[in-house]
């Protein structure tokens, strides 16, 4: 599959990587898509002294621009490929990209920090919604001296056109991984997540080694533009769904006019932990017939039994509708920490039994029909 994708997408070599030509004879900053060449219309100058203020403007503008009916995107040649691009850059030959901006997404009362990181790949690492980038933090692997750090995968939180709608950037939604000693309760910086802290501490203009894109399980099925998509996210698992929803509701994509139902369930700790809430609230206002948005705030809401409200409790609340939609061919997606799935599976099984249905058979059928999409980490 990777060879098939590579044959349709010719991708430039690493910028600043000391190699201007790769195996396919690419030239930096020009992408050849199925015989069509295009040069990006916008060049981000990350060396200008006021870069920080410019760059921090990008994410906020992307929300504001949604006030227009739809945002024009380019180059539309990114729609031409019939297969997703896969593993164009591998761990031994990563692409040297550039940090555009790093912005804290959560409020002061959120437990932990989540950052929105925009990365300029110059249009040379094309991807589809639902795929992931690998990131290699600088420095060497302490467990294998002399070798680089292991690749860390992050779901891409933007559409293929990026937050600036020009096909030159990709965005990540990253939670800063900190370690607290269970006995003392104190933070131990030596055990903090190397890659997440590198990304959250990055400054505009910093270089970042990326691999990929990878993944096919979370690709948005677009054969039926009127399909129903039920998205269940916990925390940074929101990333692929932000990409889906921007493609559905924010961007003007000639060959994908969404007319179905997108239903998002987002589970976070509290209101300050909500991610991209402004964007989702806007879609709710602008597209009330095509978008539903339900939040499970575990530290602020209670479920019907008086316990904390988790996404599985919200699923149970709407279980009749969800089961009917799945029976009608709806796609259902799960993304977030792997600890989310047992509770969700138990809830779905219990609801199925109450409805007189066999959950194992139903799940088997959903998987067979390619309606069931899971990416947990």
Number of C-alpha atoms within 10 A of each C-alpha: 11 13 12 13 17 19 15 18 27 27 27 26 28 26 18 13 13 9 10 15 14 15 9 13 12 17 17 20 20 18 25 18 19 14 10 11 11 14 14 15 10 11 12 16 12 19 10 10 9 9 18 17 10 15 20 16 13 16 18 14 12 18 17 13 13 18 13 9 12 16 17 15 19 19 18 14 15 19 15 13 15 9 16 23 28 26 23 25 22 16 18 8 15 21 26 19 23 25 22 28 28 24 17 14 20 20 16 9 12 16 13 13 18 24 22 24 24 27 25 25 24 27 26 28 31 24 28 27 26 26 29 27 25 23 23 22 21 14 12 14 14 10 8 10 10 10 11 16 20 16 17 16 19 22 29 27 30 30 27 29 26 25 24 18 18 20 28 26 27 27 27 22 30 25 20 20 17 17 15 13 10 8 6 7 9 10 13 11 12 9 12 15 14 21 21 22 16 15 23 22 11 18 17 19 20 14 19 21 21 27 25 23 25 24 19 17 14 21 15 20 12 12 8 12 15 14 19 21 24 22 22 27 26 24 20 25 25 26 29 31 29 23 26 22 22 26 23 24 26 24 21 17 18 10 11 15 16 18 17 17 20 24 19 22 21 25 28 24 21 19 18 15 22 23 24 15 15 13 19 20 14 17 22 16 10 15 14 12 12 18 23 17 16 14 22 27 21 18 14 12 16 15 17 12 8 8 12 16 22 25 24 24 20 19 21 18 13 11 18 13 12 18 17 11 17 18 12 11 15 21 21 20 20 25 26 21 15 13 11 20 16 11 14 19 14 13 17 20 18 16 19 18 12 10 13 9 13 14 18 11 10 16 16 12 14 19 12 10 11 15 18 20 18 15 18 14 12
